[in-house]
Amino acid sequence: MTHTEPQVDDEYVDTASRPETRGIELVSDAERHGRARDLFFIWAAPNVSILNLTIGATLILLGLEVWQAIAVIIAAALLWVFPGIIAGSGPASGTSGSVVTRAMYGILGNKLFVAFVGWFIGAVFLSLTWLASSFMGADLLRRLGLEDPVWVPIGVTVVVATITILVAIFGHGLIVRAYSYMAAALFVIFLLVTVFILPTVDWQYAAPEPLSGVALWSSIAIGFTILASTPLSFINSPDIARYLPRTTKPSHIALATGLGGGIPFVVFTTVGVLLATGLSGEAFEAGIDAALLDLLPAWLGPVLVIGVVINTIALNAMTTYTSSMALQAIGFRLRRIPAAIIVGVVGTALTIYLVLSSSLLEAANLMLQFLVIVSGPAMAIFVVDVLLRRYAYDGLELFDDHAGGRFWYTGGWSIPGLIALLAGGLATAACLATSVWAGPIAEATGYIDLSVPVGMLVAAALYAGLLRTPLGKKGRT
């Protein structure tokens, strides 16, 4: 095994006007810039989302009262603290989160982790958000006379994906510069949409069949799992923060990241709940995206679609950007820009498949529930490692991939990290309750979905415990 030296020379420039060629290579102290509060808008832009409206409507479909749905939303929003906590490992190490996780899984074990977990999360969110813009764009074009059910949504997907990939190619500098404007535009558009939704809200809404007992807790738990999948999926938060100066306080990074993601998450998921109270069963069957366009005046429909496209570009450009670095961390001999193009092509193909085979509501709910099998335990392990190390990540040591290096562990594998991840995933699956899979624990409890808390607690406790064993003490000092 050869020793890989990270590149830190002058060829890497972080500016909005030039494509960013730096991938996982270290960011030197001289190149650090920005403030923690810049992260607020970077995380707000991707989360002012039509997907939040869809998920909010799902809570009403599950049979919850409005106040119960809002309580579930607030509980799930608290999970945004976790992407905030791990984001500080980016400035501490000067590299991508997909490299920082070598400290948790070992040099070789991390390749396996990033290949399956990192790519799975990226593919799900690329496809779901492109899917939202494809359905809404196609529906708008249908109203204008373009009704082909196959080529119109495919065409919308390809156009939006192309713009997204271009933003990802320009990378961090453009993201920092543009996302504050994108967030402001999205807030205005979605607040305007909210104003026109409010008159349709049934403020006296009551569930047709009020839930109680096990049935109520089942709906609450399933709704929480769907909502929790969003904050738990952002294991890429260190990638966005890595250019900040090393002296930036982790608490400030956590606050800006958590609030940036959490505030729009709460606001617009709640709007989705209110929207659903005024919709008929036929409207749900037609799709939330189509029902929403029906509620708006003719001039506002195209504006909303533009907002959905802007949000899609914001979220998927970030996902494509970080997933390109995941490809490098796996070991592919690719520069970041070709890697971003590959990620985009794969995500586009998956989106086209979903466009032709499912509805937005069906695809979103099912994929988000299954996502927590990997995202919950992975996030728990990352948070535990960050807190135990107190952000003490040395970038040069993370790139030391020869046998005997600090993070070589046991033959290149960290046994505590991999065991905790596998056990947490199995515990999550055993507690998961979906329309196509219910684990044995979920069945025994009457389909109360405890997958997120159980999976995360199992992974966190097992990881912390195994680190106290001889296998876990390697690389900790």
N, C-alpha and C positions, 0 to 999 in steps of 0.2 A: 504494500500500500504506500503510495507516494504522499508526501506532505503537500497540501494545497495551501498556498499563500494567498490570502485575500488581497485584492487590488485596491489601492488607495491613492492612485495617482491623479493627475490633473485632467485626464480625459473625461471625467465625469462632472457634468455641469447640471445643476438643478435650477432650471429656469422654465417659465411658461412658454417661451418662444422656440424652444428646441426640444426634440425628442430626448427623453432621458435614457441614456445607455446603461446607467448603473442598475444592477440587479441586487443580488444579495451581498455584493462587495461592501466592505466596511465604509462608513461615513466618518471621515476624520474629524477631529475637534475643530479644525480650521474651517470646515465646510458646514458646520452646524449653524442653523438660523431658525428664526421664528419664535412664537410664544405659545404657551399651552392653550390659551384661549382661542387660538386659530383653529383648534380641533373641533370646537363647537359647531361651526358651520360645515366643516368637512363631514361630520357625522349627521348633521341635520338634513342636508340635501338628499341623501339616499333614503331617509326615513320619513319624508313627507310623501307618502306612497299610496297609490290605489290599492296595494296589497293590504294595507292597514284597514281600509274601508271594507274590503272583502272579509278579512278575518273578524272584524267587529260584527259584521252581519251574521257570521257563522255562530257567534255566541247566542244570538236570538234564535237561530235555527235549532240550537241545542236545547232550547226550552227555558233559558234563563230569563228572569225579570231584568229590567234595565239596570237597577241598582246592583244586582248580583253581577251582571256582566261588567259594569264599571269597576266593581271591587276586584274582579279577576284581572282586569287590565292593569290596575294599579299594582297588584301583587306581582304580576309578570314584569312590569316595568322596573321593579327593584332589581331585577337580574342584570340591568344595564351597568351595575356597579362592577361586574366581573370583566367585561371588555375594558373598562376604565382601569382596573387594577393591573391587568397584564400589559396594557399599552405602554406603561413606563419601562418595560424591559427593552423596548426599541431604542430609546435614547441611551439607556444604560449600556447596551451592547454595541450599538451602532450598526445593527444589521436587522434583517427580516425576522419576523416571528417564526418562520419556517426553519430558520437556522437556530434560533434560541431554543427550540424544542429538542435540539440535540442534548441539552442538559437533562431532559426528562426521559429520553428514549435511547440515548447512545447514538454514535455516529451512523451505524448501520440500521439500528432499529428506527431511527428517525426517518430514514428513506422510506421504510415501509409505512410508517405513520403518515407522512406527508402524501405519499402516493395514494393511499386509500381515504384517509380522513379529510385531509386538506382538499383533495380533488373532488371528493363527494360533496362536501359543503359548497364549494365553488360552483360545481355543475348544477346543483339544485337551485341556487339563487340566480344564476345566470338564466336558467330556463324559465323559472317562475316569473321573473320580472320582465324578461323579453316576451313571455306569454301574455302578460297583462297588456303590454303596449300593442301586441299583435291583435288580440281580440278587440280592444277598443278602437284601434286604428282601422281594422277591417270593418267594424260595425259602422263607423263614421263614413267610410267610403261606400258602404252598402247603401246608406241613406242618401248618398250623392249619386247613386246609380251604378256603382261597381260592385257586382254581387257574386263574383266567382268565389265559392267557399274554400277553394284550395289555394289558388295562386295569389289572391289578394292578401291573406294573412301571411303567406310565405314572403311575398314582396315587402310587406311592412317589416317583418322580422329581419330580412337581409339589410334593408336600409338602416334601421335603428342599430343593428349589430355592427355595421360598418362604421358608423359614427362613434359608437362606443369603443371599438377597438382603436380608433384614431386617438381618442382621449387617453386611453390606456398607454398607447405608444409614447405620447408626450409626457405622461407620467406625473410624478409628484408635484413638480413646479406648476403645471397647469391645474392640477386638482386643487392645490392650495389657493391659487389665484381665482379660479372660476367658481368654486363651489359656494363661496359666500354669496355671489350674485345668483347662482342657481337656487340656493336655499331661500333667498328673499323672494324670487319670482314664484317659487313653488308655494311658499306660505301665502302669498297674495292670491294665487289661483285657487288653492284648496280652501282658503277662507271664503272666497267669493262663491265657490261651489257650495260650501256649508250654508251660507246665507240663503241660497235658493232651496236647499234641502230642508231647512228648519220648518217652513210652512207645511211640509208633508209629514212631519213627525207626529206620531200619535202619543201625546204627552200623558194620556190616560192608559197607555198600553199595559196589558196584563197577558201573561202567557196563556194560550188557549187551554192548556192542561197544566196547571201549576204543579211543579215538581216538589217532592219532599223525600226525606230519608236517603236511601242508597241511590235512587235515581237522580236526585238533586246533586249529590256529591260526585256522582259519575260525570254529569254534564259539566260541573265546575272543574273537575280534574282534567277532563279531555280538553276543555277550552284553555285551561292554563298551559297544558302541554303544547298546544298549537301556538299560543302566544309566546311561550318561553323559547321556542326554537329560534326566534329572530335574534334576541340579544346573545344567546348562547352560541350562535353560529359565527360571531365575529371574533374568531381566534386570530384574525389578521390585523387587529388593532395596533400591534407594535410596528407593523410595516408603515403605517401612516404617520406615526410619531417619531420615527427613527432619526429624522433630520433635526429634531429639537436639540438644543444644547444639553450636554451631559448634566449640567447643574439644574436643569428644570425640575421642579419638585414633582415627585410622582403623584402627590395628592392633587395638585393642580391639573395634571394630565388626566387623572381619573375623573375629576369633577367635570372638566370640559367634554371629555368623551361620553361619560354617562348621561349628562344633561343634553348634549347634542343629539344623542340617539333616543333618549327616554322621553323628552318633552313632546316631539312630534308623534312618537309612538302612542303616548297616552291620548293626545288631543284627537288625532285622526282615526284611531281605532274606536274611540268613543263616538265620533261622528258616524262611523260605520254601524255602530249599535243603534243610534238614533235613526239612521236611514232605514234600517231593516224594520223598524216598528210601523212604518207607513207603507210597506210593500206587501203585495198579495202573493199567494203561493205561485201564481202564474208568472209573476215578475221574477221570483227566485229561479224558476225553471228556465226562464229566458236568459238568466245570468245577471249578476250584480252590475257588470259593466254596461250591458245594454239597458238595464232598468235605470241606471243613473243618468244615462244620456236622455232617456225619455222624460226625466223629471226636469231637465234644464231647458232654458230658452234656446232657440236655434243658434244664437250667436255664441253662447257659452260652451256648447258641446265641443266645437273645434278647439276652443281655448283649453278645456280640460284635457283633451287628447294631447295637445302640445305639452301640458304639464306632466301628463303621464310619461310621455316620451323623454322629457327633461329628467324626470326622476329615474326612469329606467337607465338612461345614459349615466347618471350620477352613480347609481348603485352598481351597475354592471361594469362601468369603467374601473371603479375601485376593486371589484371582485376580480376582473381580468388582470388588473395591475398586480395584485397580490398573488394570484394564482400563477402568473408568469414566474414569479420568484420561487414559488413552490416547485415548479418544474426544475429550476436550477438546483434547488436544495436536494431534490431527489437524486441528482447526479448527471442529468442530461447536459451534454456539452453544447449549450445554447446560450446566446446572449439574450438579454431580457426582451428585446423587441420581437425577434422571431418566436420566442416562447409565448408572448402575448397574443400573437396572431394565431398560433396553434390553439391556445385556450379559447379564443373567440370562435374559431371554426367548430370546435367540438361543442361548445355551448349553443351555437346556432343550430347545429344538426339536432341536438336534443330538443330544442325549442320547437323546431319544425315538426318533429315526431309528436310532441304533445299537442301542438296546434291541430293536428289531424286526428287526434285520438281521444281528447278529453275536453272538459269545460274548465274554466279558470278556477271556479270554486272547488270542484272535485280534485283537481290536480294540486292546488295549494294546500288544502287541508291534509290530504294523505301524505304528500311529500314532506310537509313541515313536521308532522307527527313522527315519521320515520327518521327524520334528521336528528332528533334528540338522542337516538341510540349511540351516535358517535360524538355529537357536539357537546352533550351534557358532561359525560365523563372526561372528555378531552379538556374542556374548560375548567373543570374542577381540579384536574391534575396541574394545569398551567398555573392557576391561582395559588395552589398550595406551594408549588415550587418557587414562585415569585416571592411569596410571603416568607418562606423559610430562608431563602437566600438574601432577602432584603435588597433585591435588585442588583446583586453583585454578580453580573455577567460580564466576563472578559471576552470581547469579540475575537481577539487573536486565539484564545484557547478554544473557542467554539469552532474555529476553522482548522484546528490541529487534528487531522484525521488519520494520523499514523498510530499503530498499535503502541500503547503505553501513554497516549495523550490523556488529558484529564477526563475527557468524555468518551473514552474508548470503552470504559466499564468492563463488561465480561464479553470478550470477543467482539466488541463493537455494539453490544446490546445492553440496555439498562433493564434488568429483570424487574425491579420495582415498578418502573413506569409502564412496561408492557403488560405485566400481570394486572396492575390496577386498571389500565384501559380496557383490557379484555373482560375482567370481572365486572367493571362498571357498565360496559355495554351489554353483557348478559343480564345483569340485574335490571337495566333499563328495559330491555326487550321482554323480560318476564313480567314487567308491570305495565307494559304498553297496551292500550285498548284502541284499536282502529277498526274500520269497516272490513278490512281484509285479514287482520291479525290481532289476536288477543292473547297475551301471555298467560301462563298458568296462575300467576298471582292476581292479575287483573280479573280473570274469570272467578277466582275464589272470593274476591271482594265485591262482586257484583258490578264489574267493569268500572271500578274507580281507578283512574289512571294515575298511578303514583310514580311513573317512570322518571320524571325529572328529579324530584328530591331523592328518591331511593338510589338511582344511578349515580348521581353526583356525590351523595354521601358515601356510598360504597367505594367509589373511585378515590375520593379524597382521603378517607380513613385508611384504606389499604395502602395507598401511596405513602402517606405520612408514616404509617406503622412500619412498612418495609424499609424505609430509609434509615430506620434505627438498627437494622440488621447489618451484618458484614457486607452483604451484597449492595446495600444502599449507601454505605459510607464512602465508597469509591467516588471521587469527583465532587465530594461535598466540602472538601477542605482546601 
